[in-house]
Amino acid sequence: TKFQVTSAGLVGIGISPTTRLQVKDSVDNSYESGLSVIRSADNATTWINVRGGATNFNNKNHAGNAALKYRWFQNGSEKMTLDTNGDLGIGTGIPDAKLHIKDSTNSPEIRFEDVAGGTQTAKIVYDQAGQNKLVLSTQYQSSTDLNLIQFAPADNVAMTIRGGTSTSDGYVGIGTD
């Protein structure tokens, strides 16, 4: 089937459709197969396909090399960028590290949440408002929780900062856990 529109309005290209739009390419061994979008001004092309057991995104600019970055927008505002060097920017369109996080309204924060969820979290926050500080913190308060932050090069605990809710709050141990 080259092209088919069913009585239910389902569209298939290269396949009999079972959903609103389905595209099946006759070539499965190329990253330049599948669904493509071509820019009229310079023939820059982006492909979306399934190859090698994965969903793939590929692009080429008008010069024929992969030199286009990927950008995600929400309500017309750029939220995330993956550039051609593999640098990921969240909140910035010009990342200059493998992971570059920028928040235009608050201090940038990376939050970790335990599978149990709720209040068992940890975070890394960079706060430049007057103090220029980096904060590593745990966010669970209970009389039995130790709230430890440990530095462990090669998985060997070299330093422990204890912050729980007991009498040992704020203790620092070097070479101990």
C-alpha positions in Angstrom: 0.0 0.0 0.0 1.5 3.3 -1.1 -1.1 5.6 0.3 -4.4 4.9 1.9 -7.2 6.8 3.6 -9.8 4.7 5.3 -13.5 5.5 5.7 -12.7 6.2 9.4 -10.2 8.9 8.3 -7.1 6.9 9.1 -4.1 7.7 6.9 -1.4 5.2 6.0 1.7 5.7 3.9 3.4 2.4 3.0 1.0 0.6 5.4 -2.7 -0.1 6.0 -3.3 2.3 8.9 -4.7 1.4 12.4 -4.1 4.9 13.9 -4.7 8.4 12.7 -1.4 8.6 10.8 1.1 5.7 10.2 4.2 5.8 8.0 6.2 2.7 7.1 9.4 3.1 5.2 10.6 0.4 2.9 14.2 0.9 4.2 15.0 0.1 7.8 18.8 0.2 7.7 19.4 4.0 7.4 19.1 6.9 9.8 17.9 8.8 6.8 14.6 6.9 6.5 11.2 7.2 8.1 9.4 10.4 8.5 11.2 13.5 7.3 10.6 17.2 7.4 12.5 19.4 4.9 12.9 23.2 5.2 12.2 24.9 1.9 14.8 27.7 2.3 17.8 25.5 2.4 16.8 21.8 2.3 17.8 21.2 5.9 16.2 17.8 6.8 15.1 16.1 10.0 14.2 12.4 10.1 12.3 10.5 12.8 12.5 6.7 12.5 12.7 3.4 14.3 16.0 1.6 13.7 18.1 -0.8 15.8 15.4 -1.2 18.4 15.3 2.6 19.2 13.5 5.7 18.1 16.0 7.9 16.3 16.1 11.6 15.5 18.6 12.6 12.8 19.2 15.8 10.9 21.4 17.4 8.3 21.8 21.1 7.3 22.0 22.3 3.8 25.7 21.5 3.6 24.9 17.8 4.1 26.3 17.4 7.6 24.6 16.9 11.0 25.0 20.4 12.3 21.5 21.3 13.5 20.7 21.5 17.2 17.5 20.1 18.7 15.2 22.6 20.5 12.1 22.0 22.6 9.6 24.9 22.9 6.5 25.4 25.1 4.1 28.3 24.3 6.7 29.8 21.9 9.5 29.8 24.6 12.6 27.6 24.2 12.8 25.3 27.2 15.6 22.8 26.3 18.4 22.5 23.7 20.6 19.7 22.6 23.4 21.2 20.6 25.7 19.6 18.0 28.4 18.9 20.6 26.0 16.9 22.7 25.7 19.6 25.3 22.2 19.8 26.9 20.8 23.1 28.0 17.8 23.4 30.2 16.6 27.0 30.4 19.3 28.1 28.0 19.6 27.8 24.2 23.4 28.0 24.3 24.7 25.3 26.6 28.4 25.4 27.3 28.8 22.2 29.3 27.4 18.6 29.0 24.6 19.7 31.3 23.9 23.4 31.6 20.9 24.5 33.8 19.7 28.1 33.9 16.6 29.3 35.7 15.5 32.9 34.9 13.3 33.2 38.0 14.8 31.1 40.8 18.1 29.6 41.8 18.8 26.6 39.5 18.1 23.3 41.3 18.6 19.6 40.7 16.3 17.5 42.8 16.6 13.8 43.6 13.6 11.9 45.0 13.6 8.5 46.6 11.2 5.9 45.2 9.1 6.4 48.4 8.6 10.0 47.3 7.1 12.6 49.6 9.6 14.3 51.8 12.6 12.1 51.1 14.5 14.2 48.7 18.0 15.7 48.2 19.0 18.7 46.1 21.8 20.6 44.7 21.1 24.4 44.4 23.3 27.2 43.1 22.4 30.4 44.7 24.1 33.5 43.4 21.9 36.0 45.2 24.5 37.9 47.2 26.3 34.8 48.6 27.4 32.9 45.4 27.0 29.5 47.2 26.5 25.9 46.2 24.1 24.0 48.5 24.0 20.2 48.8 21.1 19.2 51.1 18.9 16.4 52.2 15.3 17.1 52.8 13.9 14.5 55.2 13.4 15.3 58.9 12.9 12.5 61.4 14.5 11.6 64.7 15.9 8.4 63.1 17.1 9.9 59.8 20.7 10.9 59.7 20.6 13.3 56.7 24.1 12.5 55.7 26.1 14.1 52.9 29.1 12.0 52.0 32.1 12.5 49.8 33.3 9.1 48.6 36.1 9.0 46.0 36.2 5.5 44.4 33.3 4.6 46.7 35.5 5.0 49.8 33.9 7.5 52.3 36.4 10.2 52.9 34.2 12.8 54.6 30.7 12.8 56.1 28.6 15.7 57.1 25.8 14.7 59.5 22.8 17.0 59.7 19.8 15.0 61.1 17.6 16.1 63.9 19.7 14.7 66.8 22.4 16.1 69.0 25.0 15.3 66.3 23.6 18.0 64.0 26.4 19.6 62.0 29.1 17.1 62.8 31.8 16.5 60.2 33.7 13.3 60.1 36.9 12.8 58.1 37.6 9.2 57.1 34.4 8.0 58.8 30.9 7.3 57.8 
